[in-house]
Amino acid sequence: MTNDLKEGLVHKTIWAEDEIAQAGQLLELCNAFDGLHLKLDMGMLRMRKGKVANDFVYYADGKLVGWLALDEYGAEEVEFTGMVHPDYRRRGIFSALLAAAKEEAQGRGTTRLVVVCERFSHSGQAFVAAIGAAYDFSEHKMLLRDFKERGPYQERIALQKAGAGDVEALALIAASSFGQSVERARRNILKNMENLYVQYYLGKLGEEAVGCLNRYESDKEYGIYAFAVLLEYRGRGFGRQMLEQVIKETQAVSRKDIGLEVETENTNAIGLYRSCGFVEITTYGYYTIDLY
């Protein structure tokens, strides 16, 4: 086993398959014990390239008992989440993991960490309060339960797979929709495109790119992310058409769950997703920690 003789805190840059299996077991155990849906995915670990430490793990009694994971998609601001085995809590393990993650992030020039914590995680909420993290916003996690297709539509939009030649169009839509610079949007898209499990799509009205989304395949589900329609094209059913098309394409090749995340204040989007058959299963809170 690759964790033979390991004890205490370890900075990880790359994962072997048996280590990924151990992390998956820890995740399932913590989710079952706490009744949660922690925002972590084993596929992410397979994409770690060994260049920097994005994972901080803790071994005790010869087994993995703690794990904190930094998100790769960020520079100035980086998300993280993590867990500790129920039998090893209240021993300062997560505090040690967080201290190591802070040191690593500061060394990269990151100015803020964002901890992702479920609303109903009592231990997580207590930790967030103890470290003085400031609440920023919340998102519902939704899963598709009973797909409800609508139509026919008078104005038809085509959903097309996007590649390297579509980065500028994707970046312009993302920047306009999510309040970020085109440069940052472009950087995030290019980073995502390195992931074999991510597929971008453009929604086109004729030759005009009016919307975008990406679909990410994890071990247990497909996630729909960065879903946006340009402001001047909203209210015409294009978003719903894009969503219906990616759902049908996904269901044609897999029986995995289909999920997405949406800000709790975005009532229009929540209404759309519910009308398509999505239901809320949990709510994630995002809390910031300033490093400087």
C-alpha positions as a printed NumPy array, in Angstrom:
array([[  0.   ,   0.   ,   0.   ],
       [  1.288,   3.478,  -0.857],
       [  0.543,   4.891,   2.601],
       [  2.632,   2.276,   4.458],
       [  4.446,   3.831,   7.442],
       [  2.894,   7.263,   6.785],
       [  1.809,   9.131,   9.893],
       [  0.754,  12.714,  10.41 ],
       [  0.438,  15.501,   7.857],
       [  1.409,  14.959,   4.216],
       [  1.401,  17.462,   1.322],
       [  0.209,  15.572,  -1.773],
       [  0.886,  16.51 ,  -5.375],
       [ -0.214,  13.295,  -7.071],
       [ -2.384,  10.303,  -6.153],
       [ -2.012,   6.567,  -6.768],
       [ -5.17 ,   4.545,  -7.409],
       [ -5.106,   2.838,  -4.004],
       [ -4.818,   6.259,  -2.34 ],
       [ -7.777,   7.523,  -4.365],
       [ -9.749,   4.49 ,  -3.176],
       [ -8.877,   5.337,   0.447],
       [ -9.97 ,   8.953,  -0.071],
       [-13.231,   7.721,  -1.577],
       [-13.857,   5.479,   1.42 ],
       [-13.213,   8.37 ,   3.795],
       [-15.589,  10.585,   1.811],
       [-18.363,   7.972,   1.855],
       [-17.873,   7.372,   5.576],
       [-18.057,  11.073,   6.455],
       [-21.048,  11.676,   4.178],
       [-22.927,   8.75 ,   5.713],
       [-22.017,   9.707,   9.289],
       [-23.014,  13.36 ,   8.91 ],
       [-25.805,  12.946,   6.339],
       [-24.028,  15.271,   3.899],
       [-22.987,  15.609,   0.25 ],
       [-19.451,  16.949,   0.607],
       [-18.269,  18.82 ,  -2.476],
       [-15.408,  16.5  ,  -3.386],
       [-14.843,  14.188,  -6.327],
       [-12.361,  11.383,  -6.941],
       [-11.996,  12.234, -10.628],
       [-10.372,  15.5  ,  -9.579],
       [ -7.583,  13.54 ,  -7.891],
       [ -6.767,  11.639, -11.071],
       [ -6.137,  14.972, -12.793],
       [ -3.588,  16.187, -10.225],
       [ -0.384,  16.532, -12.224],
       [  2.213,  16.422,  -9.455],
       [  3.403,  20.001,  -9.936],
       [  1.988,  21.627,  -6.797],
       [  0.373,  20.445,  -3.574],
       [ -3.388,  20.92 ,  -3.75 ],
       [ -4.211,  18.188,  -1.237],
       [ -3.269,  17.989,   2.419],
       [ -3.899,  14.663,   4.101],
       [ -3.478,  13.267,   7.582],
       [ -2.627,   9.68 ,   8.499],
       [ -3.132,   8.095,  11.91 ],
       [ -2.906,   4.459,  12.963],
       [ -1.801,   3.592,   9.431],
       [ -4.872,   4.957,   7.661],
       [ -6.107,   8.137,   6.004],
       [ -8.204,  10.08 ,   8.514],
       [ -8.153,  13.671,   7.23 ],
       [ -8.176,  15.423,   3.874],
       [ -8.331,  19.046,   2.745],
       [ -8.484,  19.762,  -1.002],
       [ -7.76 ,  23.065,  -2.721],
       [ -9.553,  23.763,  -5.967],
       [ -7.179,  24.114,  -8.924],
       [ -9.284,  26.764, -10.637],
       [ -8.297,  29.98 ,  -8.97 ],
       [ -5.347,  32.265,  -8.372],
       [ -6.149,  35.197,  -6.102],
       [ -9.12 ,  33.339,  -4.574],
       [ -9.165,  29.555,  -4.081],
       [-11.964,  27.308,  -2.793],
       [-11.392,  24.385,  -0.472],
       [-13.285,  21.748,   1.431],
       [-12.345,  18.771,   3.522],
       [-13.17 ,  16.246,   6.207],
       [-11.903,  14.299,   9.195],
       [-12.828,  10.708,  10.088],
       [-15.538,  10.783,  12.815],
       [-13.348,   8.788,  15.239],
       [-10.474,  11.272,  14.924],
       [-12.259,  14.586,  15.333],
       [-11.553,  17.203,  18.009],
       [ -7.83 ,  16.437,  17.878],
       [ -6.744,  19.485,  15.883],
       [ -6.334,  17.534,  12.648],
       [ -8.331,  19.855,  10.417],
       [ -6.693,  22.905,  11.972],
       [ -3.317,  21.418,  11.021],
       [ -4.522,  20.731,   7.482],
       [ -5.825,  24.284,   7.139],
       [ -2.577,  25.789,   8.418],
       [ -0.648,  23.822,   5.786],
       [ -3.081,  24.87 ,   3.054],
       [ -2.801,  28.531,   4.078],
       [  0.984,  28.4  ,   3.92 ],
       [  0.899,  26.783,   0.483],
       [ -1.67 ,  29.271,  -0.833],
       [  0.24 ,  32.28 ,   0.47 ],
       [  3.359,  31.01 ,  -1.253],
       [  1.471,  31.101,  -4.558],
       [  0.234,  34.644,  -4.033],
       [ -3.339,  33.682,  -3.169],
       [ -4.982,  36.414,  -1.104],
       [ -8.182,  34.656,  -0.047],
       [ -9.383,  31.137,   0.665],
       [-13.04 ,  30.194,   0.381],
       [-14.275,  27.322,   2.519],
       [-17.268,  25.395,   1.154],
       [-19.479,  24.136,   3.973],
       [-22.93 ,  22.59 ,   3.846],
       [-25.673,  24.425,   5.679],
       [-26.553,  21.348,   7.766],
       [-22.998,  20.324,   8.674],
       [-22.892,  20.973,  12.424],
       [-19.179,  20.244,  12.715],
       [-18.409,  22.273,   9.597],
       [-20.429,  25.268,  10.718],
       [-18.77 ,  25.172,  14.133],
       [-15.345,  25.153,  12.482],
       [-16.265,  28.042,  10.167],
       [-17.346,  30.077,  13.186],
       [-14.225,  29.157,  15.159],
       [-11.82 ,  30.364,  12.455],
       [-13.774,  33.565,  11.847],
       [-14.552,  32.93 ,   8.176],
       [-16.952,  35.514,   6.711],
       [-20.129,  34.38 ,   4.958],
       [-20.257,  35.297,   1.265],
       [-23.1  ,  33.455,  -0.51 ],
       [-24.883,  30.093,  -0.837],
       [-25.713,  27.655,  -3.622],
       [-28.258,  24.868,  -3.853],
       [-27.057,  21.517,  -5.173],
       [-29.809,  20.098,  -7.396],
       [-30.22 ,  16.677,  -9.013],
       [-32.454,  15.731, -11.918],
       [-35.21 ,  13.425, -10.676],
       [-37.985,  13.518, -13.289],
       [-36.995,  15.105, -16.609],
       [-39.787,  17.27 , -18.03 ],
       [-39.192,  18.266, -21.63 ],
       [-41.128,  21.161, -23.108],
       [-41.645,  22.235, -26.7  ],
       [-41.895,  22.544, -29.617],
       [-40.128,  25.901, -29.813],
       [-40.692,  28.603, -32.421],
       [-37.067,  29.735, -32.263],
       [-34.714,  26.778, -32.275],
       [-31.256,  26.977, -30.765],
       [-28.485,  24.508, -31.573],
       [-26.241,  23.177, -28.805],
       [-22.803,  22.359, -30.208],
       [-19.702,  20.896, -28.594],
       [-17.018,  23.561, -28.223],
       [-13.256,  23.234, -28.489],
       [-10.086,  25.288, -28.537],
       [-11.311,  27.384, -31.456],
       [-14.331,  28.527, -29.434],
       [-12.487,  29.816, -26.355],
       [-13.   ,  33.499, -27.197],
       [-16.736,  33.081, -27.729],
       [-17.032,  31.105, -24.491],
       [-14.974,  33.69 , -22.584],
       [-17.056,  36.62 , -23.821],
       [-20.312,  34.956, -22.755],
       [-18.909,  33.863, -19.381],
       [-17.403,  37.277, -18.641],
       [-20.641,  39.046, -19.507],
       [-22.777,  36.657, -17.459],
       [-20.645,  36.098, -14.356],
       [-19.186,  39.57 , -13.768],
       [-15.569,  38.657, -14.434],
       [-12.94 ,  39.88 , -16.848],
       [-12.588,  38.226, -20.238],
       [ -8.99 ,  37.41 , -19.323],
       [-10.008,  35.555, -16.171],
       [-12.818,  33.743, -17.98 ],
       [-10.427,  32.711, -20.742],
       [ -7.883,  31.441, -18.205],
       [-10.493,  29.347, -16.384],
       [-11.862,  27.893, -19.621],
       [ -8.42 ,  26.913, -20.891],
       [ -7.663,  25.298, -17.531],
       [-10.934,  23.368, -17.6  ],
       [-10.292,  22.197, -21.139],
       [ -7.179,  20.394, -19.917],
       [ -9.512,  18.095, -17.982],
       [-10.512,  15.057, -20.022],
       [-13.801,  14.861, -18.126],
       [-14.984,  18.372, -19.078],
       [-16.871,  19.166, -22.286],
       [-17.846,  22.737, -23.22 ],
       [-20.887,  23.614, -25.322],
       [-22.047,  26.707, -27.195],
       [-25.69 ,  27.539, -27.748],
       [-26.084,  29.057, -31.21 ],
       [-28.938,  30.938, -32.839],
       [-27.957,  30.585, -36.463],
       [-24.282,  31.532, -36.481],
       [-24.529,  33.679, -33.342],
       [-23.177,  32.256, -30.058],
       [-25.757,  33.254, -27.444],
       [-25.084,  30.87 , -24.548],
       [-22.672,  28.357, -23.084],
       [-22.261,  25.643, -20.476],
       [-19.878,  22.866, -19.58 ],
       [-20.557,  19.296, -18.527],
       [-18.245,  17.547, -16.084],
       [-18.274,  13.782, -15.58 ],
       [-17.386,  12.61 , -12.08 ],
       [-17.459,   9.098, -10.676],
       [-21.155,   9.187,  -9.815],
       [-22.749,  11.985, -11.817],
       [-22.57 ,  14.499, -14.616],
       [-22.5  ,  18.117, -13.469],
       [-23.672,  21.085, -15.539],
       [-21.63 ,  24.217, -14.848],
       [-20.991,  27.754, -16.138],
       [-24.483,  27.809, -17.663],
       [-25.168,  31.224, -19.177],
       [-27.183,  33.04 , -21.833],
       [-26.298,  36.546, -23.015],
       [-28.569,  39.158, -21.428],
       [-30.061,  40.35 , -24.713],
       [-31.174,  36.804, -25.56 ],
       [-32.78 ,  35.9  , -22.248],
       [-36.502,  35.353, -21.829],
       [-36.863,  33.547, -25.162],
       [-36.531,  29.954, -23.956],
       [-32.959,  29.5  , -25.167],
       [-31.613,  28.517, -21.759],
       [-34.26 ,  25.845, -21.379],
       [-33.517,  24.471, -24.84 ],
       [-29.797,  24.258, -24.061],
       [-30.535,  22.504, -20.781],
       [-32.946,  20.038, -22.375],
       [-30.481,  19.213, -25.138],
       [-27.538,  18.538, -22.824],
       [-29.783,  16.409, -20.586],
       [-30.97 ,  14.307, -23.534],
       [-27.426,  13.904, -24.865],
       [-26.204,  12.814, -21.439],
       [-29.052,  10.396, -20.787],
       [-28.421,   8.792, -24.179],
       [-24.948,   7.654, -23.094],
       [-25.196,   7.227, -19.317],
       [-27.504,   6.444, -16.425],
       [-25.502,   8.527, -13.971],
       [-27.24 ,  11.302, -12.058],
       [-27.254,  14.778, -13.597],
       [-26.669,  17.662, -11.212],
       [-26.011,  21.385, -11.074],
       [-25.484,  24.193,  -8.58 ],
       [-27.305,  27.516,  -8.445],
       [-27.092,  30.55 ,  -6.175],
       [-29.936,  30.581,  -3.67 ],
       [-30.858,  34.159,  -4.663],
       [-31.218,  33.289,  -8.364],
       [-34.944,  32.595,  -8.286],
       [-35.366,  32.647, -12.071],
       [-32.756,  29.931, -12.59 ],
       [-34.123,  27.86 ,  -9.701],
       [-37.582,  28.045, -11.275],
       [-36.195,  26.89 , -14.619],
       [-34.341,  23.968, -13.088],
       [-37.326,  22.86 , -11.029],
       [-39.569,  22.996, -14.091],
       [-37.119,  20.689, -15.892],
       [-37.273,  18.175, -13.031],
       [-34.356,  19.157, -10.785],
       [-34.771,  19.131,  -6.997],
       [-32.618,  20.589,  -4.231],
       [-30.689,  18.018,  -2.203],
       [-28.417,  20.269,  -0.131],
       [-27.142,  23.831,   0.208],
       [-23.492,  24.884,   0.224],
       [-22.343,  28.021,   2.01 ],
       [-19.198,  29.853,   0.887],
       [-17.118,  31.544,   3.586],
       [-13.994,  33.639,   3.003],
       [-10.676,  33.699,   4.847],
       [ -8.372,  36.627,   4.047],
       [ -4.717,  35.602,   4.005],
       [ -3.274,  39.124,   4.048]])
